[in-house]
Amino acid sequence: MARIFLSPPDVGPLEREYLLRAFDEGWIAPVGPDLDAFEAEISALTGWPGAVALASGTAALHLALLEVGVQPGDDVFVSTFTFAATANAVAYCGANPVFIDSDDATWNMSPELLEQALTDAAAAGRLPAAVVVVDLYGQCADYDRIVPLCQRFGVPLVEDAAEALGATYRGRPAGTFGDVGLFSFNGNKIMTTSGGGMFVSPTTETADRVRYLATQARQPAVHYEHTEIGWNYRLSNLLAAIGRAQLERLPAMSARRVEINARYRDAFAGLEGVSFMPIADPGWNGWLTCVVFDDPAVRDHVQKTLETADIESRPLWKPMHLQPVFADSACVVDGTSQRLFDHGLCLPSGSVLTDADVDRVAGLAIEAIRSRP
């Protein structure tokens, strides 16, 4: 029986058609009509005119931080409950990440702890250069409270919506709540370009600046002329072609993941000691189904049981303030993300999964829960 992966790519005939068309028409590298069209289509999805397709979500975050003015030695407040790329991009800028814990309602950055951190920083005369909020597992943070906080203290907000493409909050698209935003198209995301990302902005001027920096900051001269440092961060036209096909299918892929989540919830209904990630807004995109066990030993038993059956599952993100590489970084935490890491598990959630796949995973997990050590 084939291995069941956590979140495998969902690609098919449409992606093949778009990719081969770009190939046959000679638009191999570095740019081409699919790259331009992909950016335009993301702009249409978000309602923001500025969009730049890049090699990764991390590249998009790096340039987003630079664009809002982050400099070496600055502090940047960052969600601690996230993948390392979020904090790594702060380090690329020579800045210092200061990690902020999650709330229970969304698992995203806690508005209460953010307010506390901003108030203390203002009193110390050292406000951060930016706040980076991650939309975790496809769900937007509590922007009704976070945005006014950042505005009150005059701190730019960067929305890391790497996991939240297609999600909405109060009906507004993810990625558009900060001064700038970004998405990831990594292989395990809700849609993929094999690898890639997108920077988004409410202005084309900002996007043009990021596009320039992402193309080695090359000046418009016949020869190669450079007046500042740039990066080789642009997405290729071929990968953009795949992205265009994936974007067409995004609503259906997101809907399937939401269905999978509902199927797990139905299967687990009535079980004691198990709960699911709270869905604070119906605009959640369904990226990953996450469960929390009262007893971490049961979580570990379920994970081992699934792995023995060749089924991939994974603990929730290990908070950045607990990572050895960031052991010396400041943090404002209350234990929420550490508890989620200790007790939580991501179940297979890819839109390629069949109902039979989901039922098999759920059945094995339930059996493991009932035979808890």
Phi, psi and omega in degrees: 000135184294146178297140174262119182267162183295309184206072184283159176299145177245090182233156183198211186300322183294318178296319178297318180298312181295318182294313182292327177297315177297320179296311184293332179273359174086011181269070186273308185197155354270334183233177180173184186295330179291326178296314178297317183292322180298316177298318180295323181288324174293320176301318179295322180294317184273336186082004177259132185288338183265123177211134181227119180280129188230172187291338180197164172295327178297318176299319179298319180292319178303311182290328177297317179296317177298320185291329178274001170103015179292131183235163176305136180090347178289158168266144174227123177280131188223142171303132179276334184269085186193176174283155186300334184304325182299312180285326180301320181297327175297316179296326177303328181278356184077015182263173185250116175288138173239116192270134181245134184284175184266168168254166181282336187287325184233346188070002178267181183309132181285121176300324180296314181290327176296316179299317177300315182294320179292320179297315179295320180294320178296319180295329180273358181070028182220067176292150179289157177284339180195160169243129178248114179253130180261132174272094193284136174052032175087008181244131180289151176287177181278076186288340175301333179255327184286317182300311178299327177297312180296322179293320181299321182266359177068035182250128178299145179247125175252123180263111175273090180262032183308324184261004194237019179303132180089347176284161175225161175225119185055032178085357182260140185295139171303148181095351187243020182261343179263189172291326174215165180215176181202157177229161175240143174240034176300164187299337182260002183282176185296330166221154187224154168244025189082308170201143180160175179199176181216130171266136178231149186211150176286354179230145177288334180297316178296317179298319179298321178295316178294320178299320177297312179296328182282354180243044178061021179051044181281130178284154180284072178232158180297320176271178178274111182237130182224130179248355177204168182283136175233187182224155177264078191244006186284148173282149179279157179298322180298316179291327176296326178298316176299317180300323180296318177294318179298321181296324176299325184266358185304313181303317180292321180292321178295316180300321179295319179295323176295320176299318179298317178301316179296324180293319175297315182300318178297318182294324184272356184304133178091346178286135178273148175083011181226135175220165182251160174305130178293139177257100187280340182217137182294352179280002175309140184268357175081014191309302180229141172272122184239133179238152180236131181255137177300323183252114180299334178295326176292318176305312182296322179294319178297314180299315180294322178297315179295317181296322177299330178270011180065042178238126181277131167221171187205139174302156174298166184307136170283123184304145183296328181289349176260357181281135181306323185293337180246024184300332182267002182280149177289155178207155173235101189226157178230011177094355184298308183292326178295320177296317179297318177298317182291332189246348192260156180215137173267130178261156178308130190222004186297146181292350176278349182292140175272167175301323179296321177299311182297317181295324178294314178300311182298318181297316179293320180295316181295319177300319179293321179297317183287338178257029186310143183293000000 
